[in-house]
Amino acid sequence: MAKRNIDFPDLQLGPIRHATLSSDLIKRIEAYKTILGDTDPASIDDAIDGFRRDLNPDKEIEIWEHMTSVFQNFTTHHAITDLGHRREVFHALLVISTGGEVPPRATLTRNDIAELKYNF
């Protein structure tokens, strides 16, 4: 299957597939959102809404939990406290989680990106 770029304004939300999520899933969402803090611009309500649209919300939440674990370990190990730098790490992990390529940035070297990929 060939890859193609889609402009963000052209994206449409899928249908709600789950009327509610279990309290366990909501607690797990709240837990990873607490760790990511303001590096993740989505609100908890937006995140819950998104998972209600997923076919398998538990699997998707597992991906976010793993991404959060890699994020926390990387930012702790490298003593990254600057919000802009933390956001770049978060963005890189989002791209990695979809199989995309992350170009080096001012705050992320090729070695940093390789480390994130390896740990993801």
Secondary structure in CASP SS format (residue, H / E / C, confidence):
PFRMAT SS
TARGET T0000
AUTHOR 0000-0000-0000
METHOD secondary structure of the structure
MODEL  1
M C 1.00
A C 1.00
K C 1.00
R C 1.00
N C 1.00
I C 1.00
D C 1.00
F H 1.00
P H 1.00
D H 1.00
L C 1.00
Q C 1.00
L C 1.00
G C 1.00
P C 1.00
I C 1.00
R C 1.00
H C 1.00
A C 1.00
T C 1.00
L C 1.00
S C 1.00
S H 1.00
D H 1.00
L H 1.00
I H 1.00
K H 1.00
R H 1.00
I H 1.00
E H 1.00
A H 1.00
Y H 1.00
K H 1.00
T H 1.00
I H 1.00
L H 1.00
G H 1.00
D H 1.00
T H 1.00
D C 1.00
P C 1.00
A C 1.00
S C 1.00
I H 1.00
D H 1.00
D H 1.00
A H 1.00
I H 1.00
D H 1.00
G H 1.00
F H 1.00
R H 1.00
R H 1.00
D C 1.00
L C 1.00
N C 1.00
P H 1.00
D H 1.00
K H 1.00
E H 1.00
I H 1.00
E H 1.00
I H 1.00
W H 1.00
E H 1.00
H H 1.00
M H 1.00
T H 1.00
S H 1.00
V H 1.00
F H 1.00
Q H 1.00
N H 1.00
F H 1.00
T H 1.00
T H 1.00
H H 1.00
H C 1.00
A C 1.00
I C 1.00
T C 1.00
D C 1.00
L H 1.00
G H 1.00
H H 1.00
R H 1.00
R H 1.00
E H 1.00
V H 1.00
F H 1.00
H H 1.00
A H 1.00
L H 1.00
L H 1.00
V H 1.00
I H 1.00
S H 1.00
T C 1.00
G C 1.00
G C 1.00
E C 1.00
V C 1.00
P C 1.00
P C 1.00
R C 1.00
A C 1.00
T C 1.00
L C 1.00
T C 1.00
R H 1.00
N H 1.00
D H 1.00
I H 1.00
A H 1.00
E H 1.00
L H 1.00
K H 1.00
Y H 1.00
N H 1.00
F C 1.00
END
